[in-house]
């Protein structure tokens, strides 16, 4: 529909020879089967079964899988992914009665700087079209980052329904 697109994917290979960037939508990838590492400019996000990988629009990334058995559910949202307002305080923090907390959000770690010149293929998705683009320098050529716009992981196993035990 006009708000989102849902895709089911069963990749058998890692994205070794190219990178990917969605310029139109935020992506939420649910890992139904498989494990690996999501590599980004912000660092690495190790993922496994039950993880949601949230990738903000405009983030260049690669998925590296440990095996050929993988199943993903991908939801592309044209509006931003946000926490439900009923779980947020007026100052923007998750409230105590929320089914998850800030500690459940896993940011990228292990920032690897790639100071490399060459030809780096990036598939950029914009308005339902795919544009192959070649960068002269590695897209992960960064020595650090700061701010609140970054990819992260949330495990479904950390979600506790309101009727469950108290955090």
N, C-alpha and C positions, 0 to 999 in steps of 0.2 A: 504494500500500500504506500501511501505518500509519507508515512512516518518511518518505516523500517523495511528491511529485506531480510529474509531468513534463508540460510543455506546450510545444507548438510554436506560434509566433506569427509572423505576417507583417504587422506594422503598416504602414500607408501614410501615417499622419499622426502628428505629434508630440502630446504630452499638453499642449497649450497651455491648455486651458480647465479643467483639473483636475489634482489631485495624487493620488498613490497611496501607501498604507501597508499592509503586510502585518503584522498583529499576531500571527499564529499561526506563521509560519515565516520562516527565513532564505531569501533568494533568491539563486540563482546563475544569471546570465543569460549564455549564450554567444552572441556575435555571429557568426552564420554569414554574414550579408551585411548591409552597411550601415555607417553611421558617424554619429556625433553626439555629444551631450553628455548625461550623466546629471547632473541638477541636484539637490542635496541641501542640507540644513541645514548640512552640513560643508564645502560648496564644490562645485566642478564636477569631473566625471570625463569627460574626452574619451575616447570609445571608437571602435573600428574593427574591421574583420574580424579574427577570431582572438582577441579579448579576452573574458575572463571578467569580468563585473561582479559583485562580491560585495556584497550589500546585507543588512545585519543586520536582523532583525525589529524592527519599530517605527520604522524609518527612513522618513520621508516623502520621496518623490522624484518627479521628472518626467523623462521621456525626450524629448529633442529630436533629431529625425532630420534629416539633411541632404538626403535624397532620399525618394522613396516606395517605393524598393526595399529592403526590410529583411526579414531572417529571423532569428529568435531561438529559442534552445532555453532554456527556463526550468525550473530544478529548484528546487522549494520543499522545504526540509528542516525537519522538525519538531524535529530535534535540531540542535545547533550544528555549523557547518562548522569542522573542525579540521584542522591539518596531521597527516599520519600520524605516529604515535609513533616509528616506526623512523627518521624523519628529524629528530627533536627530541632535544636534549641534556637532561640532568636539570634544567638551569636555564631551559629553555624557548626556547632559540635553535635555529635550523635548523643542522644539522651540516654539516660540510664536504663530505660525500659525498651530500648531498641533491641532487635534480635541479633545484632552484631555490634562490634565496637571498632574504634580506630586501630586497636592492636591486631585485629583480624585482617587488615589490609596490608599486603606484603609488597613493599616497593622494590624497584630493581636494585641489585647488588652487583659487585664485581665489575665495575666500570673498566672496560678494556679499551684503551686508546689505540686506534689504528691510524698511524701517521704514514699512509701508503698512497703512492700515486700509481694510477693504472686506468683500467676501464672497468667500471662497476655498473652493472645493469640493474636498473630499478624500474619495476612496473608500477606506474602511478595510475590509480583509478580515479576518474573524475567524470561525474555525470553519466554513469553507466558505460563509459568508454575506458579502454585500457591503453595507456601511452607508454611504450618502452622508451626509457631515457637512460643515457649513459653519463655517469659522473666521472670526472677526472681524478677525484680524490675519494677515498673510502668514506662512505656516509656516516661511519661511527668515529670520526676524527674529532673527539672531544676529550678534554681533560677534567671536566666536571659539569655540574648543572645545579640549578637552584630553582625553587618555585613549587607550585602546586599542580602543574600540568605535566603528568607523567603516567606511563603505563603501570599497572599493578595487578596483583593476583588476589583473588578472594576464593577460599575453599568453601564449597557447599557444606562441608562437614563442620564449619564454624558457625553456620547459621542456626540459631536456636529459636524455634517458634515461640511466640508470646505465651503459649500454654505450657511450654517446657520449663525447665529449671531456671532459676535466676542466675544471671552472669556472676 
